[in-house]
């Protein structure tokens, strides 16, 4: 991460979809709250002509600190199973149905979060105040 962040395109990492969509607000540390550790996963997507197509940044929480029923109620990780897709396409073909596909580019814009989630600021996050130990409160909005 340090290598990627130190490159010429450092400013572009800061303007990823999370910041552009106001996914967090800085707050003072709270006592009695479970504050999760987190880190950035950074990736550069290259287009077919070799130019940079997109700067992709994900902020992930360390899962070992989460507690079921307190920090989250359920998890969902949809994964395409080739057999399921093949069966679905077969049914569509046999029944002469119409098929539509939807690509969701920024999935968090289409969901809601009723729980309050607190994250310690990840390494490399700069808020301009030099306060390294503030927490981040995630909020989903659409």
C-alpha positions in Angstrom: 0.0 0.0 0.0 2.8 2.5 0.9 4.3 1.9 -2.6 1.0 2.6 -4.3 0.2 5.6 -2.1 3.6 7.2 -2.7 3.2 7.2 -6.5 2.5 10.2 -8.6 -1.3 9.4 -8.6 -1.6 9.7 -4.8 -4.2 12.4 -4.9 -6.5 10.2 -7.0 -6.6 7.5 -4.3 -7.9 10.1 -1.9 -10.8 10.9 -4.3 -12.2 7.4 -4.5 -15.9 6.6 -4.5 -16.0 6.4 -0.7 -14.9 10.0 -0.2 -16.9 11.3 -3.1 -20.1 9.8 -1.6 -19.5 11.0 2.0 -19.4 7.5 3.5 -18.1 8.7 6.8 -18.0 11.5 9.3 -15.2 12.1 11.8 -16.2 12.0 15.4 -14.4 12.1 18.7 -13.5 8.7 20.2 -16.4 7.1 22.2 -16.0 5.1 25.3 -17.8 1.8 25.5 -18.1 1.4 21.7 -16.4 -1.4 19.8 -14.0 0.4 17.4 -12.9 -1.8 14.5 -9.4 -1.7 12.9 -9.5 -1.3 9.2 -7.2 -1.0 6.2 -7.3 0.0 2.5 -7.1 -2.4 -0.4 -6.0 -0.5 -3.4 -6.1 -1.6 -7.1 -5.5 0.1 -10.4 -7.7 -1.2 -13.2 -6.1 -1.0 -16.6 -8.2 -0.6 -19.8 -7.6 -2.6 -23.0 -5.4 0.1 -24.5 -3.1 0.1 -21.4 -4.2 3.4 -19.8 -5.5 3.7 -16.3 -9.3 3.0 -16.4 -10.1 3.4 -12.7 -8.6 3.7 -9.3 -10.4 1.2 -7.1 -10.2 1.6 -3.3 -11.9 -0.6 -0.7 -11.9 0.0 3.0 -12.2 -3.3 4.9 -12.7 -4.0 8.6 -10.6 -6.6 10.4 -13.2 -9.4 10.8 -11.7 -10.9 14.0 -12.9 -7.9 16.0 -16.6 -8.2 14.9 -19.2 -9.8 17.2 -22.3 -11.4 15.7 -25.5 -9.8 16.9 -23.6 -6.8 18.2 -21.6 -5.4 15.3 -23.7 -7.1 12.6 -26.9 -9.3 12.2 -26.2 -11.2 9.0 -23.7 -11.4 6.2 -24.2 -11.8 2.5 -21.6 -12.6 -0.1 -23.3 -13.4 -3.4 -21.1 -15.6 -5.5 -22.0 -16.8 -9.0 -22.1 -20.5 -9.3 -21.6 -21.6 -12.9 -24.2 -24.4 -12.7 -26.8 -22.0 -11.4 -26.1 -19.5 -14.2 -26.2 -22.2 -16.8 -29.5 -23.5 -15.5 -31.0 -20.0 -15.4 -29.9 -19.3 -19.0 -31.4 -22.7 -20.1 -34.8 -21.8 -18.6 -34.7 -18.4 -20.2 -34.0 -20.0 -23.6 -36.5 -22.8 -23.4 -39.3 -20.5 -22.1 -38.4 -17.7 -24.6 -38.1 -15.2 -21.8 -36.3 -11.8 -21.8 -33.1 -11.5 -19.8 -31.7 -8.3 -18.4 -28.5 -7.7 -16.7 -27.7 -5.0 -14.1 -24.1 -4.1 -13.2 -23.9 -2.2 -9.9 -20.8 -0.1 -9.9 -21.0 1.2 -6.3 -23.0 -1.3 -4.4 -23.2 0.6 -1.1 -25.3 3.3 -2.7 -28.2 0.9 -2.9 -28.3 -0.4 0.6 -29.1 0.8 4.0 -27.3 0.5 7.3 -29.3 0.7 10.6 -26.4 -0.1 12.9 -23.7 2.4 13.9 -20.3 1.1 12.9 -17.2 2.8 14.2 -13.8 2.4 12.6 -10.3 3.6 13.6 -8.9 5.7 10.8 -6.8 3.5 8.5 -3.2 4.0 7.7 -2.7 6.7 5.0 -5.9 8.5 5.8 -5.3 12.2 6.0 -8.0 14.6 7.3 -5.8 17.7 7.6 -6.1 18.0 11.4 -3.3 15.6 12.3 -5.7 13.8 14.7 -4.7 10.2 14.2 -7.0 8.6 16.7 -10.4 9.9 15.8 -12.9 7.2 14.8 -15.0 7.0 11.7 -18.7 6.5 11.7 -19.9 4.9 8.5 -23.3 5.9 7.2 -24.9 4.7 4.0 -26.9 7.1 1.9 -28.5 7.1 -1.4 
